[in-house]
Amino acid sequence: MSSVPVYIGFWHDYSVIGAGAWTLTLNVRWSGFLLAALSAFVGIVGTSFWSILAFAIHQFRARPGQADALYFQQQAVYRNPSSAFGTVVELLNICWAWRSRPQGTSSQRIVRRSVVFSLPPLVVFVGFTIAAVFVGDITRPTYESNDVKIKPSNCGMLLADNQQNLVSFSTTVSKFANDTIAARAYARSCYGQPTTSSVCGLYAQQRLPFTSSNVKCPFGQDTNGQRLCSVDSAFMLDTGLLDSSEDLGINAPKNDRILFRRSLTCSPINVTAYQKPSNLTDEDGFTNWQYFLGPVDSVTDWTYLYDTHKVDDSFGYQVL
């Protein structure tokens, strides 16, 4: 993700419902500071919460009537609490100190009273400890780096100004070739089993779903009765309906989303009988091959033109 411009700050993630949709993106350094600050904040809140709760329990028990020494010692602990864990330790120490003095059922009563009044500070300690641990859950690991908002700084297609500008044309050709190499490397690394590699976390989905099936040849016969397909069946790939947000990563409300579907049918074609070299060559003398598989209305009588110069240009392939 280092080469992709990422938006830093607050933004709304429409793939999440509720308050969790508001997302804060920070760089690595400031995210570390934020985690440390949140951990300290949870500790301060936990200490303050226990001080208030201990005072409330102390006041609730402070009623006139008969009381023993154990009662006054517990009240003293609740009146001057150090921390939730420290209160638990002090109450258990008091119970241990009184263990051998009473006899019979009185000993069990002391243990029961000590355990009951040790539960509130124990629950507070455990609860805020778990909260401190789960502070780290607000961040995302490196392999889930697609949970960020990309800056729309370079949207659109990269095209050379004209082929006479050799620098611009060479840069464009290099960009297309590098994109093809990067796509092939991504397919090899990420199109197999699910992986936690950061390379495969670039997009909203590591792999888009699709189904494959064998269908009939989508082409018929020419005017001479010759079949275009070299085999009887064709291979079809179908993505089904893809959500522009969940599958393609375009962050938008539900009302602004679209469902996109791509279907591709592939079949080898007998093109030998329909190809011939053009009378015109390109400016560098390379041959152009014309394929007559049906005219383009009001444009040409051939279907496809292949310039053999493309091999030397190292153009990356594109599936359209």
VEXPA-494786 format. One record per residue (C-alpha): residue number from 1; residue in one letter; chain; z negated, y negated, x. Coordinates in steps of 0.1 Angstrom, whole numbers, plus 2048, in hexadecimal, padded with zeros to 3 digits. Each point is the difference from the previous one (the first is absolute). Layout:
REM residues N
   vofi   nunu   ketor    pz    py    px
    NUM      A       A     Z     Y     X
...
***
This chain:
REM residues 320
   vofi   nunu   ketor    pz    py    px
      1      M       A   800   800   800
      2      S       A   7FE   7E9   81E
      3      S       A   825   7F5   7FD
      4      V       A   7FC   7F9   7DA
      5      P       A   7F3   7DE   7F6
      6      V       A   7E1   805   7EB
      7      Y       A   7F0   7E7   7E8
      8      I       A   7DD   7F7   80A
      9      G       A   7E8   7F5   7E5
     10      F       A   7F9   807   7DB
     11      W       A   81B   80F   7EA
     12      H       A   803   814   7DF
     13      D       A   808   825   802
     14      Y       A   810   808   7DF
     15      S       A   7FF   825   807
     16      V       A   7DA   7FF   7FB
     17      I       A   7EF   7F8   7DE
     18      G       A   7E1   7EB   7FD
     19      A       A   7ED   7EB   819
     20      G       A   80B   817   81D
     21      A       A   823   7F1   7FD
     22      W       A   7F6   7E2   814
     23      T       A   805   809   824
     24      L       A   7F7   7EF   821
     25      T       A   815   807   81E
     26      L       A   7F3   7F7   822
     27      N       A   80A   808   824
     28      V       A   7EC   81B   813
     29      R       A   7E9   7E7   811
     30      W       A   7F5   7EE   7E1
     31      S       A   7FD   820   7EB
     32      G       A   7E7   80D   81A
     33      F       A   7EC   7E0   7FC
     34      L       A   801   803   7DA
     35      L       A   7F4   824   800
     36      A       A   7E3   7F7   817
     37      A       A   7F7   7E2   7E9
     38      L       A   801   816   7E1
     39      S       A   7EA   81A   810
     40      A       A   7E6   7E5   809
     41      F       A   803   7F1   7DD
     42      V       A   7F9   822   7F0
     43      G       A   7E1   804   816
     44      I       A   7F3   7DD   7F6
     45      V       A   806   806   7DB
     46      G       A   7EF   822   802
     47      T       A   7E1   7F1   811
     48      S       A   7FE   7E3   7E7
     49      F       A   806   817   7E2
     50      W       A   7E3   816   80B
     51      S       A   7E9   7E2   805
     52      I       A   806   7F5   7DC
     53      L       A   7FD   823   7F2
     54      A       A   7E0   807   814
     55      F       A   7F1   7DF   7F2
     56      A       A   809   80A   7DD
     57      I       A   7F0   823   803
     58      H       A   7E1   7F0   810
     59      Q       A   7FD   7E8   7E3
     60      F       A   806   81B   7E6
     61      R       A   7E3   815   80E
     62      A       A   7E9   7E3   805
     63      R       A   7EB   805   7E0
     64      P       A   7DB   7FF   7FB
     65      G       A   7EE   821   7FD
     66      Q       A   7F3   81C   815
     67      A       A   811   805   821
     68      D       A   7F9   814   81F
     69      A       A   806   7FA   825
     70      L       A   822   811   7FF
     71      Y       A   80B   7E7   7E6
     72      F       A   7F6   7E2   815
     73      Q       A   811   80E   81F
     74      Q       A   820   805   7ED
     75      Q       A   7FE   7DE   7F1
     76      A       A   7FB   7F1   823
     77      V       A   820   812   80C
     78      Y       A   814   7F3   7E2
     79      R       A   7F2   7DD   805
     80      N       A   80B   7FE   824
     81      P       A   81F   816   803
     82      S       A   812   801   821
     83      S       A   81F   813   7F5
     84      A       A   809   81B   7E7
     85      F       A   7FE   81B   81B
     86      G       A   7E1   7F2   80F
     87      T       A   7EF   800   7DE
     88      V       A   808   825   7FB
     89      V       A   7F1   808   822
     90      E       A   7E0   7EC   7F9
     91      L       A   7FB   810   7DE
     92      L       A   804   823   80F
     93      N       A   7E8   7F7   81C
     94      I       A   7E6   7F6   7E6
     95      C       A   806   821   7ED
     96      W       A   7FB   813   821
     97      A       A   7E0   7ED   808
     98      W       A   7F1   809   7DE
     99      R       A   80C   825   801
    100      S       A   7DE   80F   80A
    101      R       A   7E7   7EA   7EE
    102      P       A   804   80A   7DC
    103      Q       A   7FD   824   7F4
    104      G       A   811   815   7E6
    105      T       A   817   7EE   7E7
    106      S       A   7F8   7DE   80E
    107      S       A   814   808   820
    108      Q       A   81E   809   7EB
    109      R       A   7FC   7E0   7EC
    110      I       A   800   7EB   820
    111      V       A   820   811   80C
    112      R       A   810   7FB   7DE
    113      R       A   7F6   7DB   7FF
    114      S       A   80D   7FA   823
    115      V       A   821   812   7FA
    116      V       A   806   7EC   7DF
    117      F       A   7FB   7DE   811
    118      S       A   814   80B   81E
    119      L       A   81F   805   7EB
    120      P       A   80A   7DC   7F9
    121      P       A   802   7F6   825
    122      L       A   811   821   808
    123      V       A   81B   7FA   7E6
    124      V       A   806   7DD   80C
    125      F       A   803   80B   824
    126      V       A   818   81C   7F8
    127      G       A   815   7EA   7E9
    128      F       A   805   7E4   819
    129      T       A   806   818   81D
    130      I       A   81D   810   7EC
    131      A       A   80D   7DD   7F8
    132      A       A   7FF   7F6   825
    133      V       A   814   820   808
    134      F       A   81A   7F9   7E6
    135      V       A   806   7DD   80C
    136      G       A   81A   810   817
    137      D       A   813   80C   7E1
    138      I       A   80D   7DC   7FA
    139      T       A   818   805   81D
    140      R       A   81E   816   803
    141      P       A   808   817   81E
    142      T       A   81F   7FA   815
    143      Y       A   815   81B   7F0
    144      E       A   7FC   7EE   7DE
    145      S       A   80E   7DF   80E
    146      N       A   817   7FD   7E2
    147      D       A   7E3   7F0   7ED
    148      V       A   80A   7DE   80C
    149      K       A   817   7E4   7F4
    150      I       A   81F   7FA   815
    151      K       A   80B   7DC   806
    152      P       A   822   7FA   7F0
    153      S       A   80D   7EE   81F
    154      N       A   821   814   806
    155      C       A   80D   80C   7DF
    156      G       A   825   808   7FB
    157      M       A   81B   810   815
    158      L       A   808   7FA   824
    159      L       A   824   7F6   805
    160      A       A   813   7F2   81D
    161      D       A   80F   7DD   7FB
    162      N       A   822   80D   80A
    163      Q       A   80E   81A   817
    164      Q       A   80C   7E6   818
    165      N       A   7DB   7F8   808
    166      L       A   7FB   81E   818
    167      V       A   7DB   7F9   804
    168      S       A   7F9   7FF   7DB
    169      F       A   816   81E   7F9
    170      S       A   7F1   815   81C
    171      T       A   7DD   7F7   7F3
    172      T       A   80A   80B   7DD
    173      V       A   80F   821   80C
    174      S       A   7E1   807   816
    175      K       A   7E9   7F9   7E2
    176      F       A   813   819   7EA
    177      A       A   800   81B   81B
    178      N       A   7DB   7FB   807
    179      D       A   7F8   803   7DB
    180      T       A   813   821   7FE
    181      I       A   7EC   80D   81E
    182      A       A   7DF   7F4   7F1
    183      A       A   808   810   7DE
    184      R       A   809   821   811
    185      A       A   7DF   800   814
    186      Y       A   7EC   7F7   7E0
    187      A       A   811   81D   7ED
    188      R       A   7F7   819   81C
    189      S       A   7DC   7F5   802
    190      C       A   7F7   7F9   7DC
    191      Y       A   817   814   7E9
    192      G       A   7EE   821   806
    193      Q       A   7DC   807   7F8
    194      P       A   7E8   7E2   7F8
    195      T       A   7F3   7F0   81F
    196      T       A   7E7   7E5   809
    197      S       A   816   7F1   81B
    198      S       A   801   7DA   7FF
    199      V       A   826   802   804
    200      C       A   802   811   7DD
    201      G       A   7EA   7E5   7F0
    202      L       A   81A   7E5   801
    203      Y       A   80D   803   7DC
    204      A       A   7EE   803   7DF
    205      Q       A   809   825   7FE
    206      Q       A   804   816   81E
    207      R       A   81C   813   7EF
    208      L       A   812   7F8   7DF
    209      P       A   803   81D   7E7
    210      F       A   821   810   7F8
    211      T       A   80F   81F   7F2
    212      S       A   81E   813   80B
    213      S       A   818   816   7EC
    214      N       A   823   80F   801
    215      V       A   819   7F1   7E8
    216      K       A   824   802   7F9
    217      C       A   819   7EE   815
    218      P       A   800   7DC   7F4
    219      F       A   825   7FC   808
    220      G       A   81D   80E   7ED
    221      Q       A   824   808   80B
    222      D       A   81B   7E9   80C
    223      T       A   821   7FB   7EF
    224      N       A   80E   81E   813
    225      G       A   7E4   816   7F3
    226      Q       A   7EF   803   821
    227      R       A   7DA   801   7FF
    228      L       A   7EE   7E5   814
    229      C       A   7E0   813   807
    230      S       A   803   81B   81A
    231      V       A   7E5   815   7EF
    232      D       A   7F8   806   7DB
    233      S       A   7DC   7F1   800
    234      A       A   7F1   7DF   80C
    235      F       A   7DD   7F7   80C
    236      M       A   7EE   7E5   7EC
    237      L       A   7E0   7ED   80A
    238      D       A   7ED   7ED   7E5
    239      T       A   7E1   7EA   806
    240      G       A   7F7   7FD   7DB
    241      L       A   7F1   7DF   7F5
    242      L       A   7EE   7EE   81D
    243      D       A   7E7   7E4   7F9
    244      S       A   808   7E0   814
    245      S       A   7DB   7FB   807
    246      E       A   7F1   822   806
    247      D       A   81E   810   810
    248      L       A   813   7E3   810
    249      G       A   7E2   7EA   809
    250      I       A   80C   7E1   7EE
    251      N       A   7DF   7EF   7F5
    252      A       A   805   7F3   7DD
    253      P       A   7EF   801   7DD
    254      K       A   80B   81B   7E8
    255      N       A   815   7E9   7EC
    256      D       A   814   7F7   81F
    257      R       A   806   823   80D
    258      I       A   81F   815   7FD
    259      L       A   808   825   7FF
    260      F       A   81A   80A   81A
    261      R       A   814   821   801
    262      R       A   818   80C   81A
    263      S       A   817   81E   7FC
    264      L       A   817   80D   81B
    265      T       A   81A   81C   7FE
    266      C       A   80F   80E   81F
    267      S       A   81D   817   803
    268      P       A   81A   806   81C
    269      I       A   822   7F3   7F7
    270      N       A   823   80B   80B
    271      V       A   80A   7DF   80F
    272      T       A   81B   80C   818
    273      A       A   81B   7FE   7E6
    274      Y       A   7F6   7DD   7F6
    275      Q       A   7FC   7EE   821
    276      K       A   819   7EF   816
    277      P       A   7FE   7E6   81C
    278      S       A   806   7DC   7F6
    279      N       A   81D   7ED   80D
    280      L       A   7E8   7E5   80C
    281      T       A   7E6   804   81B
    282      D       A   7E2   7EB   807
    283      E       A   7FF   7E3   819
    284      D       A   7F6   818   81C
    285      G       A   81C   819   7F9
    286      F       A   7EB   81A   7EF
    287      T       A   810   814   7E4
    288      N       A   7F6   7FC   7DB
    289      W       A   801   81E   7EA
    290      Q       A   806   7FC   7DB
    291      Y       A   7F4   819   7E6
    292      F       A   813   801   7DF
    293      L       A   7E7   80F   7E7
    294      G       A   806   7E7   7E5
    295      P       A   80A   7DC   7FF
    296      V       A   7E8   7E2   7FE
    297      D       A   80C   7ED   7E2
    298      S       A   812   7E0   809
    299      V       A   7F6   803   824
    300      T       A   80F   81D   813
    301      D       A   812   821   7FA
    302      W       A   7E9   811   819
    303      T       A   7DB   80A   7FA
    304      Y       A   7F0   7FE   823
    305      L       A   80A   7F1   821
    306      Y       A   7F1   80E   820
    307      D       A   803   7ED   821
    308      T       A   7FC   817   81E
    309      H       A   7F1   7E2   812
    310      K       A   7E0   808   7EF
    311      V       A   7F8   81C   818
    312      D       A   800   7E8   81E
    313      D       A   7EC   7E6   7EC
    314      S       A   7E3   819   7FB
    315      F       A   7FC   7F5   7DC
    316      G       A   7E3   811   7EE
    317      Y       A   809   814   7E1
    318      Q       A   7F6   7F3   7DD
    319      V       A   7FD   814   7E0
    320      L       A   80C   7EB   7E4
***
